[in-house]
Amino acid sequence: MTKRELLEQVARKAHLTKRAAKEAVEVFLAEIGRTLSKGEKVVLSGFGTFRVISMKGKTVKIPGTEKLVTIKAHRSPRFTPGKKFKRQVVR
């Protein structure tokens, strides 16, 4: 499903205009990003948890070329699905 398809589904099922659905989804995603950028986690009961992990810097070897590349320390988002969501997907 693309973002456009998601917006169409939200608009149809919530009886919203496409513009209102787009704004709602954009605000929802922006708030998740804003919260994660502060280092906090986002817990959506029945769906899952978004969190940020810190990755240490490291040096890795590129397969084939054997060239060494340094990867800087960084933060990375992670998602852990909730039980209800997992059950829905596994069916």
C-alpha positions as CSV (number, residue, x, y, z in Angstrom):
1,M,0.0,0.0,0.0
2,T,1.3,3.4,-0.9
3,K,0.8,6.6,1.1
4,R,-1.7,7.8,-1.5
5,E,-3.7,4.5,-1.2
6,L,-3.6,4.9,2.6
7,L,-4.9,8.4,2.4
8,E,-7.8,7.3,0.1
9,Q,-8.7,4.5,2.6
10,V,-8.6,6.9,5.6
11,A,-10.8,9.5,3.7
12,R,-13.3,6.9,2.7
13,K,-13.6,5.0,6.0
14,A,-13.5,8.1,8.2
15,H,-15.9,10.1,5.9
16,L,-13.3,12.8,5.4
17,T,-12.2,14.8,2.4
18,K,-8.9,13.7,0.9
19,R,-7.4,17.0,2.1
20,A,-8.5,16.4,5.7
21,A,-7.3,12.8,5.6
22,K,-4.0,13.9,4.3
23,E,-3.6,16.5,7.0
24,A,-4.6,14.0,9.7
25,V,-2.1,11.4,8.5
26,E,0.7,14.0,8.0
27,V,0.2,15.3,11.6
28,F,0.1,11.7,12.9
29,L,3.4,10.8,11.2
30,A,5.0,14.2,12.1
31,E,4.2,13.7,15.8
32,I,5.7,10.2,15.8
33,G,8.9,11.6,14.2
34,R,9.0,14.6,16.6
35,T,8.6,12.3,19.6
36,L,11.3,9.9,18.5
37,S,13.7,12.8,17.7
38,K,13.5,13.7,21.4
39,G,14.5,10.2,22.3
40,E,11.1,9.2,23.6
41,K,9.1,6.2,22.6
42,V,5.6,6.0,21.0
43,V,3.3,3.3,22.3
44,L,0.2,2.6,20.3
45,S,-1.8,-0.1,22.2
46,G,-2.8,-3.0,20.0
47,F,-0.5,-1.8,17.2
48,G,3.1,-1.6,18.5
49,T,5.9,0.6,19.8
50,F,8.2,2.9,18.0
51,R,11.6,3.7,19.7
52,V,15.1,4.9,18.9
53,I,18.2,3.0,19.5
54,S,21.8,4.2,19.5
55,M,24.2,2.5,17.2
56,K,27.9,2.6,18.0
57,G,30.4,3.6,15.4
58,K,32.3,0.8,13.7
59,T,34.5,-0.1,10.8
60,V,33.2,-2.6,8.2
61,K,34.6,-4.4,5.2
62,I,32.7,-4.1,1.9
63,P,32.3,-7.6,0.4
64,G,34.1,-8.0,-2.9
65,T,36.4,-5.0,-2.6
66,E,37.7,-5.7,0.9
67,K,37.7,-1.9,1.4
68,L,37.3,-0.7,5.0
69,V,34.6,1.9,5.6
70,T,33.9,3.7,8.9
71,I,30.3,4.1,9.9
72,K,29.7,6.9,12.4
73,A,27.7,6.4,15.6
74,H,24.1,7.3,15.0
75,R,20.5,6.8,16.2
76,S,18.1,4.5,14.4
77,P,14.3,4.1,14.6
78,R,12.9,0.7,15.5
79,F,9.3,-0.7,15.5
80,T,8.2,-3.6,17.7
81,P,4.7,-4.9,16.7
82,G,2.1,-5.5,19.5
83,K,0.5,-8.9,20.1
84,K,-2.9,-7.9,18.5
85,F,-1.2,-6.5,15.4
86,K,1.0,-9.7,15.1
87,R,-2.1,-11.9,15.3
88,Q,-3.9,-9.8,12.6
89,V,-0.9,-10.1,10.2
90,V,-0.2,-13.8,10.8
91,R,-3.8,-15.0,10.0
